[in-house]
Amino acid sequence: MARLPAKEKHDEEVRRKVLMSAKRLFIEQGYAKTTIRQIVDDSGIMIGSIYHFFKNKADIFQSLMQEMLDQSSRLVKERFGRESAVIQIAIIFLIEIEAIKSNKNVRDSFFEGDAMLEAFEHRIDSISHLSQQLFAELLPSLAYEDYFARTLLIHGMMRSYITSYYFTRKVQTKLSYGLFLRMVLPVYGVKEAEIAVITARIEALHQQIHDVTQDLITRVTVR
């Protein structure tokens, strides 16, 4: 691989330091309680340099969420590349749910971050493009706008599902996964007869999905 010019390498190192510090602070104390000043102090990067790479704290958060989605997609392709596109996209959603519910500050940061319209729209856009790539052969007639609308609906269901972990009444995880899949899969045109088969397959992959989730959490939380 070609070596980066000195300035590009320096810029990448600065950007990485900022993201690593922000990631740790978001996980430890949540998005709302983290300030740009704290990121400056933790990273050792001057505030002017931070604003050279990021518009604001929301932009930093958006970059971290994109990084998490990219890593999740790579892991799913590596571990579940032989599965159908439908199963792969379902696993990506389930991994996201598992990763977010595993840590309260991660979960809080997810909700706080999604409350910012620009970050939320970027997230839906990224997942929509990913879905379009996965379903290129299965659903060639669907336009990007169709994927965007479907992703928006699914993301709303996911947000509601994750909210249930704040309830005093505990929801049976396995039952909820089944319900979630029965609601999500038809959005991608999966027929009723196929849903039970796909759900059973995903349940059979439960331990592998759990392992990949833990791998992802390690990658996004280790400094």
C-alpha positions as CSV (number, residue, x, y, z in Angstrom):
1,M,0.0,0.0,0.0
2,A,1.3,3.5,-0.9
3,R,2.6,5.6,1.9
4,L,0.6,8.8,2.7
5,P,2.4,12.1,2.3
6,A,3.6,13.6,5.6
7,K,0.8,16.2,5.9
8,E,-2.0,13.6,5.1
9,K,-0.5,11.2,7.6
10,H,-0.4,14.0,10.3
11,D,-4.0,15.0,9.5
12,E,-5.2,11.5,9.8
13,E,-3.4,11.0,13.2
14,V,-4.9,14.2,14.5
15,R,-8.4,13.2,13.4
16,R,-8.0,9.8,14.9
17,K,-6.9,11.2,18.2
18,V,-9.9,13.4,18.4
19,L,-12.3,10.5,17.5
20,M,-10.7,8.2,20.0
21,S,-11.0,10.7,22.8
22,A,-14.5,11.6,21.9
23,K,-15.5,7.9,21.7
24,R,-14.1,7.2,25.2
25,L,-15.8,10.2,26.7
26,F,-19.2,9.5,25.0
27,I,-19.1,5.9,26.3
28,E,-18.0,6.9,29.8
29,Q,-20.3,9.8,30.5
30,G,-22.7,10.1,27.6
31,Y,-23.0,12.4,24.6
32,A,-24.8,15.3,26.4
33,K,-22.3,15.6,29.3
34,T,-19.3,15.6,27.0
35,T,-18.0,19.0,25.9
36,I,-15.6,20.0,23.1
37,R,-13.3,21.3,25.9
38,Q,-13.1,17.9,27.5
39,I,-12.3,16.4,24.1
40,V,-9.5,19.0,23.7
41,D,-8.1,18.2,27.1
42,D,-8.3,14.5,26.6
43,S,-6.8,14.3,23.1
44,G,-4.2,17.0,23.6
45,I,-5.3,18.5,20.2
46,M,-5.7,22.3,20.0
47,I,-9.3,23.4,19.7
48,G,-8.5,25.2,16.4
49,S,-7.3,21.9,14.9
50,I,-10.4,20.1,16.0
51,Y,-12.6,22.6,14.3
52,H,-10.5,22.2,11.1
53,F,-11.7,18.6,10.9
54,F,-15.2,18.8,12.6
55,K,-17.8,21.4,12.5
56,N,-19.0,20.7,16.1
57,K,-19.6,17.9,18.6
58,A,-22.5,16.5,16.6
59,D,-20.2,16.1,13.6
60,I,-17.7,14.1,15.7
61,F,-20.6,11.9,16.9
62,Q,-21.8,11.4,13.3
63,S,-18.3,10.3,12.3
64,L,-18.1,7.8,15.1
65,M,-21.5,6.4,14.2
66,Q,-20.5,6.0,10.6
67,E,-17.3,4.2,11.8
68,M,-19.4,1.8,13.8
69,L,-21.7,1.1,10.9
70,D,-18.7,0.5,8.6
71,Q,-17.1,-1.9,11.1
72,S,-20.4,-3.7,11.6
73,S,-20.8,-4.1,7.9
74,R,-17.3,-5.5,7.5
75,L,-17.8,-8.0,10.3
76,V,-21.1,-9.2,8.9
77,K,-19.5,-9.6,5.5
78,E,-16.6,-11.6,7.0
79,R,-18.7,-13.8,9.2
80,F,-22.0,-14.1,7.4
81,G,-21.0,-13.4,3.8
82,R,-22.6,-16.7,2.6
83,E,-26.0,-15.8,4.0
84,S,-28.7,-14.1,1.9
85,A,-28.8,-10.3,1.7
86,V,-32.0,-10.4,3.8
87,I,-30.3,-12.3,6.6
88,Q,-27.2,-10.0,6.4
89,I,-29.2,-6.8,6.7
90,A,-31.3,-8.3,9.6
91,I,-28.1,-9.2,11.4
92,I,-26.7,-5.7,11.0
93,F,-29.8,-4.3,12.6
94,L,-29.7,-6.9,15.4
95,I,-26.0,-6.3,16.1
96,E,-26.7,-2.6,16.4
97,I,-29.5,-3.3,18.9
98,E,-27.3,-5.6,20.9
99,A,-24.3,-3.2,20.9
100,I,-26.4,-0.2,22.0
101,K,-28.4,-2.0,24.8
102,S,-25.2,-3.5,26.3
103,N,-24.0,-0.2,27.7
104,K,-26.2,2.6,29.2
105,N,-23.9,5.4,28.1
106,V,-23.7,4.0,24.6
107,R,-27.5,3.7,24.6
108,D,-27.9,7.3,25.9
109,S,-25.5,8.6,23.3
110,F,-27.4,6.9,20.6
111,F,-30.7,8.5,21.6
112,E,-29.1,11.9,22.2
113,G,-27.3,11.8,18.9
114,D,-30.3,10.7,16.9
115,A,-32.2,13.7,18.3
116,M,-29.9,15.9,16.1
117,L,-31.6,16.0,12.7
118,E,-28.4,16.3,10.7
119,A,-26.8,13.2,12.4
120,F,-30.1,11.3,12.2
121,E,-30.5,12.0,8.5
122,H,-26.9,11.0,7.8
123,R,-27.4,7.7,9.6
124,I,-30.5,6.9,7.7
125,D,-28.7,7.8,4.4
126,S,-25.7,5.5,5.2
127,I,-27.9,2.5,6.1
128,S,-30.1,3.2,3.0
129,H,-27.0,3.0,0.7
130,L,-25.8,-0.2,2.5
131,S,-29.3,-1.8,2.0
132,Q,-29.3,-0.8,-1.7
133,Q,-25.9,-2.4,-2.2
134,L,-27.0,-5.7,-0.4
135,F,-30.3,-5.9,-2.4
136,A,-29.0,-4.8,-5.8
137,E,-29.7,-8.2,-7.3
138,L,-32.7,-9.1,-5.3
139,L,-34.6,-5.8,-5.7
140,P,-33.1,-4.1,-8.7
141,S,-36.1,-1.9,-9.4
142,L,-36.1,-0.1,-6.1
143,A,-34.7,3.4,-6.2
144,Y,-32.6,5.0,-3.4
145,E,-35.7,6.9,-2.2
146,D,-37.5,3.6,-1.6
147,Y,-34.6,2.3,0.5
148,F,-34.5,5.6,2.4
149,A,-38.2,5.3,3.3
150,R,-37.9,1.7,4.4
151,T,-34.8,2.4,6.5
152,L,-36.6,5.3,8.2
153,L,-39.5,3.0,9.1
154,I,-37.2,0.3,10.4
155,H,-35.1,2.7,12.4
156,G,-38.3,3.9,14.1
157,M,-39.1,0.3,15.1
158,M,-35.5,-0.2,16.3
159,R,-35.6,2.9,18.4
160,S,-38.9,1.8,20.0
161,Y,-37.4,-1.7,20.7
162,I,-34.3,-0.2,22.4
163,T,-36.5,2.1,24.5
164,S,-38.1,-1.0,26.1
165,Y,-34.8,-1.5,28.0
166,Y,-35.6,1.6,30.0
167,F,-39.0,0.1,31.1
168,T,-39.5,-1.3,34.5
169,R,-41.3,-4.2,32.9
170,K,-38.8,-6.6,31.3
171,V,-39.4,-7.7,27.7
172,Q,-38.5,-11.3,26.7
173,T,-35.6,-10.7,24.4
174,K,-36.0,-13.8,22.2
175,L,-39.7,-13.2,21.7
176,S,-39.1,-9.5,20.9
177,Y,-36.4,-10.5,18.3
178,G,-39.0,-12.7,16.5
179,L,-41.5,-9.9,16.5
180,F,-39.0,-7.4,15.3
181,L,-38.0,-9.6,12.4
182,R,-41.6,-10.3,11.4
183,M,-42.2,-6.6,11.2
184,V,-38.9,-5.7,9.4
185,L,-38.7,-8.4,6.8
186,P,-41.9,-7.6,4.9
187,V,-40.5,-4.1,4.4
188,Y,-37.9,-5.7,2.1
189,G,-40.6,-7.7,0.3
190,V,-40.0,-11.0,2.1
191,K,-43.0,-13.2,1.8
192,E,-44.8,-14.7,4.8
193,A,-43.7,-18.2,4.0
194,E,-40.1,-17.1,4.0
195,I,-40.2,-15.2,7.2
196,A,-40.4,-18.2,9.5
197,V,-37.4,-19.8,7.7
198,I,-35.3,-16.7,7.9
199,T,-36.2,-16.1,11.6
200,A,-35.3,-19.7,12.4
201,R,-32.0,-19.3,10.6
202,I,-31.2,-16.1,12.5
203,E,-32.0,-17.8,15.8
204,A,-29.7,-20.6,14.9
205,L,-27.0,-18.0,14.4
206,H,-27.7,-16.3,17.7
207,Q,-24.4,-17.2,19.4
208,Q,-22.4,-16.2,16.4
209,I,-24.3,-12.9,16.3
210,H,-23.6,-12.4,20.0
211,D,-19.9,-13.1,19.4
212,V,-19.7,-10.6,16.5
213,T,-21.5,-8.0,18.6
214,Q,-18.9,-8.4,21.4
215,D,-16.1,-8.1,18.8
216,L,-17.7,-4.9,17.5
217,I,-18.1,-3.5,21.1
218,T,-14.4,-4.2,21.8
219,R,-13.4,-2.5,18.6
220,V,-15.4,0.7,19.2
221,T,-14.7,1.0,23.0
222,V,-11.0,0.1,23.2
223,R,-8.9,3.2,23.1
